[in-house]
Amino acid sequence: MQSLLNKKIVLGISGGIAAYKTPELARQLIQEGATVQVVMTQAATQFVTPVTMQALTGNPVFTSQWDSSVSNNMAHIELSRSADAIVIAPASADLMAKLSLGLADDLLSTLCLARDCPLLLAPAMNKQMWEHAATQRSVERLNKDRVTLLGPASGFQACGEVGMGRMLEPFEITEQVIAFFQKKPLIGKKVLITAGPTFEPIDPVRGITNLSSGKMGYALARAAHAAGAEVTLVSGPTALPIPYGIKIVSVITARDMYDAVMAHIAHQDIFIAVAAVADWRVSEVSQQKIKKQNATSPELQFEQNPDILAAVAALPKPPYCVGFAAESENLLEHGAAKREKKRIPLLVGNIGHQTFGKDDNELVLFDANGHKNIARASKAILAGKLIEEIAHRL
């Protein structure tokens, strides 16, 4: 399923070195099903060529309000009327200032003023330019005009400095554009999600873990954010990029995860325990690497880790709790029993070896009325469906 299917996006590019990222953004928007029409300022053509953008989008690129190829010679009207949204990336300090004051002296600024569709800006500039009082006044005016700002982020900049003003990465902008068009059934809600594996050390270089990639938990975090929720993600060790707009708390062991969850659980409306948490840990972790002693195997003693989901469900006023169960056999029997044992309203079951590390899955939802199957799909689609289920049940 393409999240932007049949959406028409006018992709604006203003002058800034971050324009080198925009071709990739166009590609990602198209992969999500959008039709992309590019409009560039003259300054933008110094950083990326119209030929590049036309080749990627399959559509002619507009750079001038005097373009005679438009039948009525009113490109600023024609382009904005057919669009579902205008996304400008990068949005320079100059362009933001013009838009905040209603100035229109080129095609891109004119079509923004003449639009009757949403406007989303991805700011990109040097940190001093971003922090300047004039730019912050522009931000304030744009916010009042209900223009959506995507970022900026903090990080390394082309000038060699580090700070706020870096344009979001293309995948982050794409996620935010998708989220913009989503329904918001969780607006005003707070959601805490655990994701990924835990790692239980044996000695300084060895440990016990599992094959969880964290993909389902991260997909749920994105889906909950897109649904309007304020999301906190407590994540074990993964190689996944951090979703934009989500607070992340990184942990390693099951006890770390338990402590992080209990520290953030207050005032949460929903708790989704997706992480594959180790049931056991080594009682006495060796302070030095355990050496191989001929054919003798080391003797390890184990003790149980805290049950995070059960602890949250047992709180005096728990949030709406959703558990996950990765089983290797008898999913229907074990899933139903686990939901009752945890005393939670909803449990999501799957076959562990069929989901760990993969991009798709199939789910079974267990509640007091029995179970319900959700057919195999990508984890992103499943996450959206599960968030819809949770919102409906709330």
The 8 nearest C-alpha neighbors of each residue, nearest first, counted from 0:
[[1, 2, 380, 31, 4, 377, 32, 376],
 [2, 0, 31, 32, 4, 3, 30, 33],
 [1, 3, 31, 4, 0, 177, 32, 33],
 [4, 2, 32, 33, 31, 6, 1, 5],
 [3, 5, 32, 1, 33, 6, 2, 31],
 [6, 4, 33, 3, 32, 7, 34, 1],
 [7, 5, 33, 3, 4, 83, 34, 8],
 [8, 6, 34, 82, 83, 33, 35, 5],
 [9, 7, 35, 84, 82, 85, 10, 83],
 [8, 10, 85, 36, 37, 35, 86, 11],
 [11, 9, 37, 86, 87, 36, 8, 85],
 [10, 12, 87, 38, 39, 37, 86, 88],
 [13, 11, 39, 88, 87, 89, 43, 38],
 [12, 14, 43, 40, 90, 89, 39, 91],
 [13, 15, 43, 42, 91, 40, 12, 16],
 [16, 14, 17, 18, 13, 91, 43, 89],
 [15, 17, 18, 19, 46, 14, 157, 89],
 [18, 16, 19, 15, 20, 89, 123, 166],
 [19, 17, 21, 20, 16, 15, 89, 46],
 [18, 20, 17, 21, 16, 47, 46, 22],
 [21, 19, 18, 23, 22, 17, 24, 169],
 [20, 22, 24, 18, 23, 19, 25, 88],
 [23, 21, 25, 24, 20, 26, 52, 19],
 [22, 24, 26, 21, 25, 20, 27, 169],
 [25, 23, 169, 21, 27, 22, 26, 28],
 [26, 24, 22, 28, 23, 27, 21, 29],
 [25, 27, 23, 29, 24, 28, 30, 22],
 [26, 28, 30, 24, 29, 25, 23, 31],
 [29, 27, 31, 25, 30, 26, 33, 24],
 [28, 30, 33, 32, 26, 31, 27, 34],
 [29, 31, 27, 32, 28, 26, 33, 1],
 [32, 30, 1, 3, 28, 29, 2, 33],
 [31, 33, 4, 3, 29, 1, 30, 5],
 [34, 32, 29, 6, 3, 4, 28, 7],
 [33, 35, 7, 8, 29, 6, 36, 32],
 [34, 36, 8, 9, 56, 33, 7, 37],
 [35, 37, 9, 10, 8, 58, 34, 38],
 [36, 38, 10, 60, 9, 11, 35, 39],
 [37, 39, 61, 11, 62, 60, 10, 107],
 [40, 38, 12, 62, 11, 43, 13, 61],
 [39, 41, 43, 42, 13, 62, 12, 107],
 [40, 42, 43, 44, 39, 62, 45, 14],
 [41, 43, 14, 40, 44, 45, 13, 46],
 [44, 42, 14, 13, 40, 45, 41, 46],
 [45, 43, 48, 47, 46, 41, 42, 49],
 [44, 46, 43, 42, 47, 48, 41, 14],
 [45, 47, 44, 43, 18, 16, 19, 48],
 [48, 46, 44, 45, 19, 43, 18, 49],
 [47, 49, 44, 50, 51, 52, 46, 45],
 [48, 50, 52, 51, 60, 53, 44, 47],
 [51, 49, 53, 48, 52, 54, 60, 47],
 [52, 50, 54, 48, 49, 53, 55, 47],
 [51, 53, 49, 55, 54, 50, 56, 22],
 [54, 52, 50, 56, 58, 57, 55, 59],
 [53, 55, 51, 52, 57, 56, 50, 58],
 [56, 54, 52, 53, 57, 51, 26, 22],
 [57, 55, 53, 58, 54, 35, 52, 25],
 [56, 58, 53, 54, 55, 59, 52, 35],
 [59, 57, 56, 53, 36, 60, 35, 54],
 [60, 58, 53, 61, 57, 36, 37, 56],
 [59, 61, 37, 53, 49, 38, 58, 62],
 [62, 60, 38, 63, 39, 37, 59, 66],
 [61, 63, 39, 40, 38, 41, 60, 106],
 [64, 62, 65, 106, 66, 61, 105, 40],
 [63, 65, 106, 66, 74, 105, 75, 62],
 [64, 66, 63, 67, 72, 73, 74, 106],
 [67, 65, 68, 63, 64, 69, 72, 74],
 [66, 68, 69, 72, 65, 70, 71, 73],
 [67, 69, 66, 70, 72, 71, 74, 65],
 [70, 68, 72, 67, 71, 74, 66, 73],
 [69, 71, 72, 68, 67, 73, 74, 77],
 [70, 72, 73, 69, 74, 67, 77, 68],
 [73, 71, 69, 67, 70, 74, 66, 65],
 [74, 72, 71, 75, 76, 77, 69, 64],
 [75, 73, 77, 76, 78, 72, 69, 64],
 [74, 76, 110, 73, 78, 77, 109, 106],
 [77, 75, 74, 73, 79, 78, 80, 110],
 [76, 78, 74, 80, 79, 75, 73, 81],
 [79, 77, 76, 80, 75, 74, 81, 82],
 [78, 80, 114, 82, 76, 81, 77, 110],
 [81, 79, 77, 82, 78, 76, 115, 114],
 [80, 82, 79, 78, 77, 83, 7, 8],
 [83, 81, 7, 79, 84, 80, 8, 9],
 [82, 84, 7, 116, 8, 6, 81, 117],
 [85, 83, 117, 82, 8, 116, 118, 86],
 [84, 86, 9, 118, 8, 10, 119, 117],
 [87, 85, 119, 10, 120, 11, 118, 9],
 [88, 86, 11, 120, 90, 10, 12, 89],
 [89, 87, 121, 90, 12, 11, 120, 86],
 [88, 90, 123, 121, 122, 12, 87, 13],
 [89, 91, 122, 88, 121, 87, 13, 123],
 [90, 92, 94, 93, 123, 122, 89, 13],
 [93, 91, 95, 94, 96, 134, 124, 90],
 [92, 94, 96, 91, 95, 97, 90, 134],
 [95, 93, 97, 91, 96, 92, 98, 90],
 [96, 94, 92, 98, 97, 93, 99, 91],
 [95, 97, 93, 99, 137, 94, 98, 92],
 [98, 96, 102, 94, 100, 95, 99, 101],
 [97, 99, 101, 95, 100, 96, 102, 94],
 [98, 100, 96, 141, 137, 97, 140, 101],
 [101, 99, 97, 98, 102, 96, 137, 140],
 [102, 100, 98, 99, 97, 103, 112, 108],
 [103, 101, 97, 100, 98, 104, 108, 99],
 [104, 102, 109, 108, 105, 101, 97, 112],
 [103, 105, 102, 109, 108, 106, 107, 97],
 [106, 104, 108, 107, 103, 109, 64, 63],
 [105, 107, 64, 109, 63, 108, 110, 75],
 [108, 106, 110, 109, 105, 38, 111, 40],
 [107, 109, 103, 111, 110, 106, 105, 112],
 [110, 108, 103, 106, 112, 111, 107, 105],
 [109, 111, 75, 113, 112, 107, 108, 114],
 [112, 110, 108, 114, 109, 113, 107, 118],
 [111, 113, 109, 110, 114, 108, 101, 103],
 [114, 112, 110, 111, 109, 76, 75, 115],
 [115, 113, 79, 111, 116, 112, 110, 80],
 [114, 116, 80, 113, 79, 117, 82, 111],
 [115, 117, 84, 114, 83, 118, 82, 79],
 [118, 116, 84, 85, 119, 115, 83, 146],
 [117, 119, 85, 146, 84, 86, 147, 116],
 [120, 118, 147, 86, 148, 146, 85, 87],
 [119, 121, 148, 87, 90, 86, 149, 122],
 [120, 122, 149, 88, 90, 89, 148, 150],
 [123, 121, 90, 151, 89, 166, 120, 91],
 [124, 122, 166, 165, 164, 89, 91, 90],
 [125, 123, 164, 91, 128, 129, 165, 126],
 [124, 126, 128, 127, 164, 129, 156, 158],
 [125, 127, 129, 164, 163, 128, 162, 130],
 [128, 126, 130, 129, 125, 131, 124, 164],
 [127, 129, 131, 125, 126, 130, 124, 134],
 [130, 128, 126, 127, 131, 164, 134, 124],
 [129, 131, 127, 128, 126, 132, 135, 134],
 [132, 130, 128, 134, 133, 129, 127, 135],
 [131, 133, 135, 134, 136, 130, 129, 137],
 [132, 134, 136, 131, 135, 137, 96, 130],
 [135, 133, 137, 136, 131, 132, 129, 138],
 [134, 136, 138, 132, 137, 133, 139, 131],
 [135, 137, 139, 133, 134, 138, 132, 140],
 [138, 136, 134, 140, 135, 96, 99, 139],
 [139, 137, 135, 141, 136, 140, 142, 134],
 [138, 140, 136, 142, 137, 141, 135, 143],
 [141, 139, 143, 137, 142, 138, 99, 136],
 [140, 142, 144, 138, 146, 99, 143, 139],
 [143, 141, 145, 139, 144, 140, 146, 138],
 [142, 144, 140, 145, 141, 139, 146, 138],
 [143, 145, 141, 142, 146, 140, 99, 139],
 [146, 144, 142, 143, 147, 141, 118, 117],
 [145, 147, 141, 118, 142, 144, 119, 148],
 [148, 146, 119, 145, 120, 118, 149, 142],
 [149, 147, 120, 119, 150, 121, 146, 122],
 [148, 150, 121, 120, 151, 147, 172, 119],
 [151, 149, 152, 148, 121, 167, 122, 166],
 [150, 152, 164, 166, 122, 165, 167, 149],
 [153, 151, 165, 150, 163, 164, 167, 166],
 [152, 154, 163, 162, 165, 164, 151, 161],
 [153, 155, 161, 162, 165, 156, 152, 163],
 [156, 154, 161, 160, 159, 162, 157, 165],
 [155, 157, 158, 159, 160, 161, 165, 154],
 [156, 158, 159, 155, 16, 160, 125, 17],
 [159, 157, 156, 160, 125, 155, 161, 126],
 [158, 160, 157, 156, 155, 161, 125, 162],
 [161, 159, 156, 158, 155, 162, 157, 126],
 [160, 162, 155, 154, 156, 159, 153, 163],
 [163, 161, 153, 154, 126, 164, 160, 155],
 [164, 162, 153, 126, 152, 165, 151, 154],
 [163, 165, 124, 126, 151, 123, 129, 125],
 [166, 164, 152, 123, 151, 153, 163, 154],
 [167, 165, 123, 151, 122, 152, 121, 164],
 [168, 166, 152, 171, 151, 150, 172, 165],
 [167, 169, 171, 170, 172, 166, 20, 24],
 [170, 168, 24, 172, 171, 173, 23, 167],
 [169, 171, 173, 172, 168, 174, 24, 27],
 [172, 170, 174, 168, 169, 173, 167, 243],
 [173, 171, 175, 169, 174, 170, 176, 167],
 [172, 174, 170, 176, 175, 171, 169, 177],
 [175, 173, 171, 177, 172, 176, 178, 170],
 [174, 176, 178, 172, 177, 173, 179, 171],
 [175, 177, 179, 173, 178, 174, 172, 180],
 [178, 176, 174, 175, 179, 180, 173, 2],
 [177, 179, 225, 175, 181, 176, 180, 174],
 [178, 180, 176, 177, 181, 175, 225, 182],
 [181, 179, 178, 177, 182, 176, 3, 225],
 [182, 180, 178, 179, 225, 183, 226, 177],
 [181, 183, 226, 184, 180, 225, 227, 178],
 [182, 184, 226, 227, 186, 185, 181, 225],
 [185, 183, 226, 186, 390, 182, 227, 387],
 [186, 184, 228, 227, 226, 188, 183, 187],
 [185, 187, 227, 228, 183, 188, 184, 226],
 [186, 188, 228, 185, 189, 227, 229, 184],
 [189, 187, 228, 185, 186, 268, 229, 190],
 [190, 188, 229, 267, 268, 228, 230, 269],
 [189, 191, 269, 230, 267, 270, 268, 229],
 [192, 190, 231, 270, 230, 232, 269, 271],
 [193, 191, 271, 232, 272, 270, 233, 231],
 [192, 194, 233, 274, 272, 273, 234, 232],
 [195, 193, 274, 216, 234, 213, 273, 235],
 [213, 194, 196, 274, 235, 211, 212, 234],
 [197, 195, 275, 235, 211, 274, 276, 209],
 [196, 198, 252, 235, 251, 276, 253, 208],
 [199, 197, 208, 252, 251, 207, 206, 200],
 [198, 200, 207, 206, 252, 280, 208, 197],
 [201, 199, 206, 202, 205, 198, 207, 284],
 [202, 200, 206, 284, 205, 281, 285, 199],
 [201, 203, 285, 205, 288, 284, 204, 200],
 [204, 202, 288, 205, 287, 286, 200, 201],
 [205, 203, 202, 288, 206, 201, 200, 287],
 [206, 204, 202, 201, 200, 203, 207, 288],
 [205, 207, 200, 201, 199, 198, 208, 202],
 [208, 206, 199, 198, 200, 209, 201, 205],
 [207, 209, 198, 197, 199, 206, 196, 277],
 [210, 208, 211, 196, 207, 275, 197, 277],
 [209, 211, 355, 212, 356, 208, 196, 352],
 [210, 212, 355, 196, 195, 213, 209, 356],
 [213, 211, 356, 214, 195, 355, 237, 210],
 [195, 212, 214, 194, 216, 215, 211, 217],
 [213, 215, 217, 212, 216, 218, 358, 378],
 [216, 214, 218, 217, 213, 378, 219, 382],
 [215, 217, 194, 219, 213, 218, 273, 214],
 [216, 218, 220, 214, 219, 215, 213, 221],
 [219, 217, 215, 221, 379, 220, 216, 382],
 [220, 218, 382, 222, 216, 217, 221, 223],
 [219, 221, 217, 223, 218, 222, 224, 216],
 [220, 222, 224, 218, 219, 223, 225, 217],
 [223, 221, 219, 225, 383, 224, 220, 382],
 [222, 224, 226, 220, 225, 221, 228, 219],
 [225, 223, 228, 221, 227, 226, 222, 230],
 [224, 226, 178, 222, 227, 223, 221, 181],
 [227, 225, 183, 223, 224, 185, 184, 228],
 [226, 228, 186, 183, 185, 224, 225, 223],
 [229, 227, 224, 188, 185, 186, 223, 189],
 [228, 230, 189, 190, 188, 224, 227, 231],
 [231, 229, 190, 245, 228, 191, 189, 224],
 [230, 232, 246, 191, 247, 245, 192, 190],
 [233, 231, 247, 192, 193, 234, 191, 246],
 [234, 232, 248, 193, 247, 249, 192, 194],
 [235, 233, 194, 249, 193, 195, 250, 232],
 [234, 236, 195, 250, 251, 196, 197, 249],
 [237, 235, 251, 196, 195, 234, 197, 250],
 [238, 236, 239, 212, 195, 235, 213, 234],
 [237, 239, 240, 236, 212, 213, 241, 214],
 [238, 240, 237, 241, 213, 214, 217, 212],
 [241, 239, 242, 238, 237, 243, 217, 171],
 [240, 242, 243, 239, 247, 245, 217, 246],
 [243, 241, 245, 240, 244, 221, 171, 217],
 [244, 242, 245, 171, 241, 175, 174, 221],
 [245, 243, 242, 246, 224, 230, 229, 175],
 [244, 246, 230, 243, 242, 231, 247, 232],
 [247, 245, 231, 232, 230, 244, 248, 229],
 [246, 248, 232, 231, 233, 245, 249, 234],
 [247, 249, 233, 232, 234, 250, 246, 259],
 [248, 250, 234, 233, 235, 247, 251, 236],
 [251, 249, 235, 255, 256, 234, 252, 248],
 [252, 250, 235, 197, 198, 236, 255, 253],
 [253, 251, 197, 198, 255, 254, 199, 256],
 [254, 252, 256, 255, 197, 276, 257, 277],
 [253, 255, 257, 256, 252, 258, 304, 305],
 [256, 254, 252, 258, 253, 257, 250, 259],
 [255, 257, 253, 259, 254, 258, 250, 260],
 [256, 258, 254, 260, 255, 259, 307, 253],
 [259, 257, 255, 261, 256, 260, 262, 254],
 [260, 258, 262, 256, 257, 261, 255, 263],
 [259, 261, 257, 263, 262, 258, 264, 256],
 [260, 262, 264, 258, 263, 259, 257, 311],
 [261, 263, 259, 260, 264, 258, 265, 257],
 [264, 262, 260, 261, 265, 259, 191, 267],
 [265, 263, 261, 267, 260, 262, 266, 191],
 [264, 266, 267, 263, 262, 261, 318, 317],
 [265, 267, 264, 268, 189, 318, 263, 317],
 [268, 266, 189, 264, 265, 269, 190, 318],
 [269, 267, 318, 189, 188, 190, 319, 266],
 [268, 270, 319, 190, 318, 267, 320, 191],
 [269, 271, 191, 320, 192, 190, 319, 318],
 [272, 270, 321, 192, 273, 322, 320, 191],
 [273, 271, 322, 193, 274, 192, 323, 321],
 [272, 274, 194, 193, 323, 216, 271, 275],
 [275, 273, 194, 195, 193, 276, 272, 196],
 [274, 276, 196, 195, 211, 277, 273, 197],
 [275, 277, 197, 274, 253, 196, 278, 195],
 [278, 276, 279, 197, 253, 275, 208, 304],
 [277, 279, 304, 303, 276, 280, 305, 306],
 [280, 278, 303, 304, 277, 302, 301, 281],
 [281, 279, 301, 302, 199, 282, 304, 303],
 [280, 282, 301, 283, 300, 284, 201, 302],
 [283, 281, 301, 300, 302, 280, 284, 299],
 [284, 282, 281, 285, 300, 201, 299, 301],
 [283, 285, 201, 202, 281, 286, 282, 200],
 [286, 284, 202, 287, 283, 201, 288, 289],
 [285, 287, 202, 284, 203, 288, 289, 201],
 [288, 286, 285, 202, 289, 203, 204, 290],
 [287, 289, 202, 203, 290, 204, 285, 286],
 [288, 290, 287, 202, 291, 285, 297, 201],
 [291, 289, 292, 288, 287, 297, 293, 296],
 [290, 292, 293, 289, 295, 296, 294, 297],
 [291, 293, 295, 294, 290, 296, 297, 289],
 [292, 294, 295, 291, 296, 290, 297, 289],
 [295, 293, 292, 296, 291, 297, 290, 298],
 [294, 296, 292, 293, 297, 291, 298, 290],
 [297, 295, 294, 298, 292, 291, 293, 299],
 [298, 296, 299, 295, 289, 291, 292, 290],
 [297, 299, 296, 300, 295, 301, 281, 283],
 [300, 298, 297, 301, 281, 282, 283, 201],
 [299, 301, 282, 281, 298, 302, 283, 280],
 [302, 300, 281, 282, 280, 279, 299, 303],
 [301, 303, 279, 280, 282, 281, 304, 300],
 [304, 302, 279, 278, 280, 305, 301, 306],
 [303, 305, 279, 278, 280, 306, 253, 302],
 [304, 306, 307, 303, 254, 257, 253, 278],
 [307, 305, 309, 308, 310, 304, 278, 257],
 [308, 306, 310, 309, 257, 305, 311, 260],
 [307, 309, 311, 310, 306, 312, 272, 322],
 [308, 310, 312, 341, 306, 311, 307, 313],
 [311, 309, 307, 313, 308, 312, 306, 314],
 [310, 312, 308, 313, 314, 309, 317, 307],
 [311, 313, 309, 310, 317, 314, 308, 343],
 [314, 312, 310, 311, 309, 315, 317, 316],
 [313, 315, 317, 311, 316, 312, 310, 318],
 [316, 314, 317, 313, 312, 311, 318, 310],
 [317, 315, 314, 318, 313, 312, 311, 265],
 [316, 318, 314, 312, 315, 311, 319, 313],
 [319, 317, 268, 269, 320, 267, 270, 316],
 [318, 320, 269, 270, 268, 317, 321, 344],
 [321, 319, 270, 343, 318, 271, 269, 312],
 [322, 320, 271, 345, 346, 270, 272, 343],
 [321, 323, 346, 272, 271, 347, 320, 345],
 [324, 322, 347, 273, 346, 348, 272, 325],
 [323, 325, 348, 326, 347, 349, 334, 322],
 [326, 324, 351, 349, 350, 348, 323, 327],
 [325, 327, 350, 351, 328, 330, 324, 349],
 [326, 328, 350, 351, 352, 325, 329, 330],
 [329, 327, 330, 326, 350, 333, 331, 332],
 [330, 328, 332, 331, 333, 327, 326, 334],
 [329, 331, 333, 328, 332, 334, 326, 348],
 [332, 330, 334, 329, 333, 335, 370, 348],
 [331, 333, 329, 330, 335, 334, 336, 337],
 [332, 334, 336, 330, 335, 331, 337, 329],
 [335, 333, 337, 331, 336, 330, 332, 348],
 [334, 336, 338, 337, 332, 333, 365, 331],
 [335, 337, 333, 339, 334, 338, 340, 332],
 [336, 338, 340, 334, 339, 335, 333, 341],
 [339, 337, 341, 335, 340, 336, 346, 343],
 [338, 340, 342, 336, 337, 341, 335, 343],
 [339, 341, 337, 342, 338, 336, 343, 309],
 [342, 340, 338, 309, 339, 343, 337, 312],
 [343, 341, 339, 340, 338, 312, 344, 309],
 [342, 344, 341, 345, 320, 338, 312, 321],
 [345, 343, 366, 320, 342, 321, 367, 346],
 [346, 344, 366, 321, 343, 365, 322, 347],
 [345, 347, 322, 365, 321, 323, 338, 364],
 [348, 346, 323, 364, 363, 322, 324, 365],
 [347, 349, 324, 363, 362, 323, 334, 325],
 [350, 348, 325, 362, 351, 326, 324, 363],
 [349, 351, 326, 325, 353, 327, 352, 354],
 [352, 350, 325, 326, 353, 354, 327, 349],
 [351, 353, 354, 355, 350, 327, 325, 326],
 [354, 352, 351, 350, 355, 360, 357, 349],
 [353, 355, 357, 351, 360, 352, 356, 350],
 [356, 354, 211, 357, 210, 352, 351, 212],
 [355, 357, 212, 211, 354, 210, 358, 214],
 [358, 356, 354, 355, 359, 360, 353, 214],
 [357, 359, 377, 378, 356, 360, 214, 354],
 [360, 358, 377, 378, 376, 357, 375, 354],
 [359, 361, 375, 354, 376, 378, 377, 362],
 [360, 362, 375, 374, 373, 376, 349, 363],
 [363, 361, 373, 349, 348, 372, 347, 364],
 [362, 364, 372, 348, 371, 347, 373, 349],
 [363, 365, 347, 371, 370, 346, 372, 348],
 [366, 364, 370, 346, 345, 369, 335, 347],
 [367, 365, 345, 368, 369, 344, 370, 364],
 [366, 368, 369, 344, 365, 345, 370, 339],
 [369, 367, 366, 370, 365, 371, 344, 364],
 [370, 368, 366, 367, 365, 371, 335, 364],
 [369, 371, 365, 364, 366, 363, 368, 372],
 [370, 372, 364, 363, 365, 373, 369, 362],
 [373, 371, 363, 362, 374, 364, 370, 361],
 [372, 374, 362, 361, 363, 375, 371, 364],
 [375, 373, 361, 372, 376, 362, 360, 381],
 [376, 374, 361, 360, 373, 359, 377, 362],
 [377, 375, 359, 360, 381, 380, 374, 378],
 [376, 378, 359, 380, 379, 358, 381, 360],
 [377, 379, 381, 359, 380, 215, 358, 382],
 [378, 380, 382, 218, 377, 381, 383, 219],
 [379, 381, 383, 377, 382, 378, 376, 384],
 [382, 380, 378, 384, 383, 379, 385, 377],
 [383, 381, 219, 385, 379, 380, 384, 218],
 [382, 384, 380, 386, 222, 381, 385, 387],
 [385, 383, 387, 381, 382, 386, 388, 380],
 [384, 386, 388, 382, 387, 383, 381, 389],
 [385, 387, 389, 383, 388, 384, 390, 382],
 [386, 388, 384, 390, 385, 389, 391, 383],
 [389, 387, 385, 391, 386, 390, 392, 384],
 [388, 390, 386, 392, 391, 387, 393, 385],
 [389, 391, 387, 393, 392, 388, 386, 184],
 [392, 390, 388, 389, 393, 387, 184, 386],
 [393, 391, 389, 390, 388, 387, 345, 344],
 [392, 390, 391, 389, 319, 388, 269, 185]]
